[in-house]
Every structure is written in C-alpha cells, then in structure tokens.
Amino acid sequence: MPNMSLKKNPMPSQEPAVRAHNFEEVALGYTREQAMDEAARCLNCKHKPCVSGCPVAIDIPAFIGKVKEGDFEAAYEILTRSSSLPAVCGRVCPQETQCESKCVRGIKGEPVAIGRLERFVADWHMQNAKETPVRPAHNGHKAAVIGAGPAGLTCAGDLARKGYDVTVFEALHTAGGVLVYGIPEFRLPKAIVEKEIGTLRDLGVKIETNMVIGKVLSVDELFDMGFESVFIGSGAGLPRFMNIPGENLKGVYSANEFLTRVNLMKAFRKDNPTPVKDVRRVAVVGGGNVAMDAARCALRLGAEKVSIVYRRSMEELPARREEVEHAQEEGVEFLLLNNPVEILGDEHKNVTGMRCIRMELGEPDASGRRRPVPVAGSEFDLDVDCVIMAIGTSPNPLLRSTTPGLETQKWGGIIAEEETGATSRQGVFAGGDAVTGAATVILAMGAGKTAAAAMDAYMQGKR
C-alpha cells in the first residue's frame, strides 16, 4: 500500500541549542520504521525520472523498493553497483537539486527523501553486515590514481571491481580528501569515511599517503613503474583571497586552512599542539557550503558571535537550503548585501575589525545572477577578531607544472573530455575539482566513474 503523504518523514536531529556546542552529527538518521514508511512514498515510476538527476546513475526506484520490503542488504547491493561511497552521499549530496528535483512526488508535495534513505541503507549495512566484499580476480593491468578524494576513490573502486591492480597516491597523511579535511564532523563523521574507504581496501585498492605527486614522484615516473593509465583527481585545494588590505593579519584564515585544522588536525581539542586561536567575534566571507561549515565550526569552537558576510541576497546564496537553515537555527548571523573592503588590525598585527560596504543588486552578470554594485558612502566597520575567507578555491598548480604536455585552462583546471575524462596526455585521465574547480562531492564521483570506464577501455586496447 503506497504512502500518499505529501510530506517527507522528518529527519531526527539534535536540538539547535545543544548541537551548536558539540561536534557530534546533527542529523541522527531514520529508524527502520521511518525508512520503510518513507520508501512507501515512492511510486516506482516506469521511466525513473529520479535516475536522470543522479550523477552516478543509481537505480533509485530499485533500491527504495528493497527498503520498502525491509530487505536492506539487497538495497545496499543495488546502491553499490553505482556508488562507492553511499554513506557519504546520503549525508552531503545535494539531492534537492539532483535526484529529488526530478521526483514525481515533488510536483504536488515533497519529493521522496532519497538521500535520507541512501544514508539509512548504508548505515544499516555498516552496522549489520558481517562479510567483506569478494575481491575480484586480477586482470593483469595496473592503474594509478592521484588523490584520495571523492573522484579518486570512486575511480579506484570502479577499476578494482573490474580486476585492476589500483594504487591511490594521496598527498595528505589521511585518505579522504575534502571528506576528511573540509566537511565537518557534525555533517560527516570521519568514522563513516574510514569505513567507506575500508570497503575499497577490501576490494584490493592500495592507498599510499604522504605522496605528493609532482614532488615525490612525477606522472612520467608512474608510467615508468608499470602503471598503464593514470587518473588525476587531485581536487582544488588552493584558496582564493580578495586581495584587500589586511589579509595578512593574524586572525585571517582561508576556509581551507581553518577547516583542515579543525576537521583533520582536531584543533578544537584544547590539548592539540596546533589549536585554532581563541576568538570572540568571527566574520566568514562567502555564501557557499564551505562558508556555512566554517561559520558553524567557529560557533562550536566557542565564538560569541559569528556572521556570514555575503555580497548578494538570500535568494542568490549558493549554499544548500538545509545548511543555511541549520546555521540560522544555531545562531549564525547573515549580513547580506555587504562586501569587505579592508581588514583592520592593531600594532601587533592582530585583527580588530573588518570594514564593509553595502551592496545593491544590478543587472545579471555572466553567471545569470544579478551583479552586486557598491553603494557609495555606505562603509561601516564590524567588530571582529577573526576573518575566514570562503570565496572559492583553484587546483594546485604542481601537477600541471611537472607534467609536460598536460593542457590546462588559464585559471588552472586540467582540460579533459567530458565524456571520458581523457586529457592531452595519452593514458592520463582527470576529473572532479581538478578539472571543474570546486564543485559537489557527487559530481566529482560522477567524473571518477566516467574516467574509470574510459580507462578500462583504454587499458583493454579499445581506445
């Protein structure tokens, strides 16, 4: 019997007043009963419009059908045919603009909670499955993957399932990429990421950490070592700044540095050897998911007041609605239609404030959003002692500068074919943020999946 409720089953979560002071996961996940009830809202549409909105083409009605039946392990098996990181995607994927935006139930109500069901199934498997994945027979071919983020891990997982000997080379001391250094514990527990990566290791994927390709080894040297194809999924970890006065003051962070220190290096612990400086009032510049993450981390570190400073209005804010709502519930202030022009400091070069100018929206720019225009004479000062710049990132130039013949965009992104991920270097493929610039986890995973299929064809002599 279908559940014709117009509303999703609500996600249980910590109360805002409680969660704003801890790093434990905000969303608590569905119970078995809630998951089966939500699955019953799926109409199992013949043409599966939701699948067209999924970058990795999960058979969504099929896995939801198994949830409805209570066969959660079968649902997990369907998920992992297409996704190497279902527990991650169920938490951080923007389903509202992808699969759920295509759901027929969304026409006259709320769409089926596809992401919440994906998370439930993946978590159920982690808690209940006793058998490890069967490692495929080796097919005699070797592939290298640069970067252990979402794109690289997906590419590695898909190749391993086809029998390839896959080694992932990761620059940091921990695998996971943005999943471990960028996304906070309260949105994506690191134990979840470790378990997902453990599944890939069970499939035979080898991960070498502290390996900065371009320094320790070059791409050419990887080929000399017997790797027949290389995937570059090195992400976009080079932070951008506004180039305004005062950005070199103590207390100014890039969001990358701030989140890496908090998430990967556990700087929120008082006994940490590299703690984040105690701050009172924090300004986060930017309006994306990274800005929300930085602001919410700052609150949890004990800041008295945290403000998002964004030059457009709420309608143009690029962050997920859920993340914005969570930030508002927790007490983050939104100073919209404002833009920094200078960061102020004292004689000791500590941040003491930030000078802003009010903005108004003019005609649309190249992105289709209305261009923010400064309002003359509207400058004002914010009382802050910490500024976090969350205005975007670019790919690190190391690989392009050490890989002869690898063509890149002027802004640094590697040029790769959209259909295959193939680059200008024979046998070298690329995808994710290293190609597109900073984007979503699931889009990076889709690119890794595309490249894996093309690398398979290449190594089998079909390209």
Secondary structure, 3 states (H helix, E strand, C coil): CCCCCCCCCCCCECCHHHHCCCCCCCECCCCHHHHHHHHCCCCCCCCCHHHHCCCCCCCHHHHHHHHHHCCHHHHHHHHHHHCCCHHHHHHHCCHHHCHHHHCHHHCCCCCCCHHHHHHHHHHHHHHHCCCCCCCCCCCCCEEEEECCCHHHHHHHHHHHHCCCEEEEECCCCCCCCHHHHCCCCCCCCHHHHHHHHHHHHHCCCEEECCCCECCCECHHHHHHCCCCEEEECCCCCEECCCCCCCCCCECEEEHHHHHHHHHHCCCCCCCCCCCCCCCCEEEEECCCHHHHHHHHHHHHCCCCEEEEEECCCHHHCCCCHHHHHHHHHHCCEEEECEEEEEEEECCCCEEEEEEEEEEEEEEECCCCCEEEEECCCCCEEECCCEEEECCCEECCCHHHHHCCCCCECCCCCECCCCCCCECCCCCEEECCHHHHCCCCHHHHHHHHHHHHHHHHHHHCCCC
